[in-house]
Amino acid sequence: MPASRPRERLQPVVLALGVVGLALLVLPLLGLILRAPWGDLAGLFVRQEVLQALGLSLLTATLSTGLSLVLGIPLAVLLSRSVRWRVLPRRLLRAAITVPLVLPPVVGGIALLLLLGRRGLLGQWLTQVGVTIPFTTGAVVLAQTFVAMPFLVFAVEGALRSADRRSETAAASLGASPWQIFRLVTVPLTAPGIAAGAVLCFARALGEFGATITFAGSFPGVTRTLPIASYLAMNSDPDTAIALALVLLAVSLSVLLALRDRWLPGTV
């Protein structure tokens, strides 16, 4: 019979600091829940500005997640096999994908504006052919994709590294083309990672604020998403701001519950 593990005892200082850290993470959310106008939520949720912001957020987050899938899955394949293909040094490629995760979102919005604005590197040419991107719904989608796609890329890359590559080898030996192997073998093998990454990407896109308001502005029904509407409502209608914040909190909790087995090891 294996010996039982000795009971670990925490130092009082470590325990106290840990409790303070936990309180710092939990108490603000608890305050949001306790101060929520629960009796008026039904009326707040049916307001035109709330429904407008909610519908726009769901639409743009869905579009940005779809765009991230189209661009992010091939990028994850490139990242996972960059050493073998010798296309780019892996560290350089990983750093380029990681930058949006650590970059302040406002800086990302400024960078997008300098690239695609009317006087931007590419925007000045697009303007000449009648294409204007900033301060449109398309700008919201691009801003959300910029900050959210890395989550999907790294999730898919992890799935690619853990997948059994023998199926791809067998398909190649049977004469399948690289595109057929990618579409019919690689993608199904990494489907759980793709699904997890897509959910994370959607949640991050739904909560995007800084890059969106910088690159797309705040126009009702066009670019005013849930986070922007919540921020603006704090000055004039705190109850509406709290209601919108509760929606975003509910989405975040739903993502954690949906992905607990993949992203929170040891949970049941």
N, C-alpha and C positions, 0 to 999 in steps of 0.2 A: 504494500500500500504506500503510495507516494507520500512523503512528508508534506504537511500543510505549510503554506507560505507564512512566514512571520508577519504579523500585523504591522503595517507601516504606520508610524506616528509622525505627523507633520509638526514642524516647529511652529510655535505660536505666531511668529512674525510672518512666516510663509502663508499660514492659514489666514491671517488677518488681511494681508495684501491680496490674496486670492479672492477673498470675499468682497473686498472693495472693488477689485477689477470686475467681478461678476456683477456687482451692483451698478457699476458704470455702464455696463452693456444692457442690463435688463430694466433698470428703473426708468430710463427715458421712454421705453416702449410701454412699460406699465402705466406711466403717466399719461401717455397718449390714449391708452385703452380706457383708463378711469375717467379722463376728462371728455371723452367722446359724448356727444349729445345723442345717446342711443334712442331716445324717444322721438327725435326729429330726423333720424337718418333716412327713413323712407321718403320723407318730403324733400330732403336735400339731394338724394340720389336721382330724383326725377326732374331736377332743374335742368333747363336747357343747356347752360354752360357746363354743367357736370356731365351730362350725357354726351355733349359735343366733345369735351376733352377725353372722356372715356372711349368713345368710338374712334376718335383720331388716334389715340394711343394704341388701342388694340390693332387698328389697321396698320399703322407704321411699324409697330413691333413685329407683326406678322410678316410684313414685306421685308424688313431688315433681317429677320431670321431666315427667310427664304433666300435672300441675297447672300447671307453668310454661308448657307449650306452650299450654294452654287460655287462660291469662291473659296470657302474655307476648307471643304473636303479635299479638293486638289492641293491646296496649300499644306494641309496636314500630311498628305502623301509625300509631297516634296520635302517637308521637314523630316519625316521619319526615315526617308531614304536618301537624304542629301549627301551622306558620306559615300554611299555606293554609287550614286549617280554623278557625284562631284560637280553638281551644278553651282552650289554656293557653299561656302564654309558654314557648317551647321551652327556655330556660335553666332555668326553674323546674322543668319536667317532667324534664329531663335530670338536674338535681341530685337530685331526689327518687328517681330510679332508681339513681343512682350511690351514694347514701349507704350502702346495705348493703354495697357493695364496700369502703369505707374505714372503716366502723364496726367497732370490736372486736366479734367475734361474741357475747361475753358480754353486751355492752350490748344487742344485738339480742334476746337471750333475755330480758333484764330487761324490755325494751319490750313483747315479746309477753306476758310474764307480767302486766304492768300493764294490758294491753288485754284479755286473755282469761282472766286468773286469776279466782278466785272473787269477788274484790273489785275486779276490773278494770272498765274503762269499759264494755265489752260483756259481760265474763264474769259480772258480777253478774246481768244479765238472763238470760243463758243458763242459769245455775245454777237460776234459778227455774223453768225449764221442763225441768229434769233433764238438761241438757247440760253435761258437764265435759270440758274440752279438755286442760288442763295435766297432765303426767305420764302421758300416754297415747301410744299409737303415732301417733295423729293429730297430737299435739303435735310429734313428731319430723318428720313430713311438713311441717308448717307452718314449723318452724324451718329445715329444709333448703331449702324453697321461698323463704323470706325471703332467705337468703344466696346462693342459686344462680340465681334467676330473672334478675337483671340480666345475667348472662353470655349467656343466651339472647336477651334483649331487644336488646342491642347487636349481637349477631351477626345477628339478623334485620333490624334497622334498616339495617345496612350493606348487606345483600343487597337490601333494598327501594330504597335510594338508587342502587344500581348496576344495578337491573333496568330493562329497556326498558318504558316505560309505554305504548307505543303499542298493545300488546295489550289493556290495560285500556280505552283509549279506543275501540278498535274494538269491543270487547264492549259497551260502553255505547251506542255508536251503533246496535248491532243490537238494542237493547232489553233487555239483561240488567240485572237488578236489582243494587243494590250488594252484596247478600249473595252473589248468583251470581258476580259479578265477583271478590269476595274469595275465595270457596271454589274456583272453577274456574279463575281466572286468576292472582290474586295469590299464593296459596299455592304452586301449582306453579312459578311463576317464581322464587320464593325458596326452593325446596326445599333446595338445597345449603347455604344459610345457616341454614335451620331445622335441618338435620341436624347441622351443625357446632355450632350453639348448644346443641342437645339433648345432644350428647356432652359438651361442656364443663359443662353444667348437671348432668348425671348424675355426672361426676367430682367436681365441687365438693360436691354433695349427699352423695356417699359419704364424703367426707373431713371433713364438718362435725362440729365438736366443741363449741365454746363455747356457741353458742345452744341446741344440743340439750340439753346437760347442765343448763343453767340453766332452760330452759322445760319439758323433758320428764323430767329426772332420769336415773337409771341403774337400771332395773329389768330383770333378766334376762328375755329373751324378749319384753319389752314396749317398752323404750326404750334398752336397752344396745346401741348400734351398735358397729361395728368400732373407730372411734377411741376411744370411751369404754372399751371392753373392753381395748384395747391400753394405754391410760393406767393403768387400774386394775391390770392384770397386771404392770406394771413393779415394783410393790412386793412382789409375792409370787411371781411366775413370769416372770422376764425372758425366758425362751425363748419362751413363748407371746406375750408382748408383741412380740418381734422378728418372730415368724411373722406376726402380724396386721399389723405395719408393712410387711412385705414384700408382703402382699396389696395394701395401699394404694399402695405404690410401683409395683407391677406395673400397677395400673390407671392410674396417672398416666403411666407410660411408654407404655402402650398408647394413651392419648389423644393424646400428643404424636406418636406414629408415625402415628396415623390422620389427624391434622389438620396434618401438617407442611407440606403444600403450601398450605394456606389461612392458617395462623397463623405459619409460620416461612418467610418469603420467602427464596428463594435456595437452599433445601435440595433435595436430589435423592433 
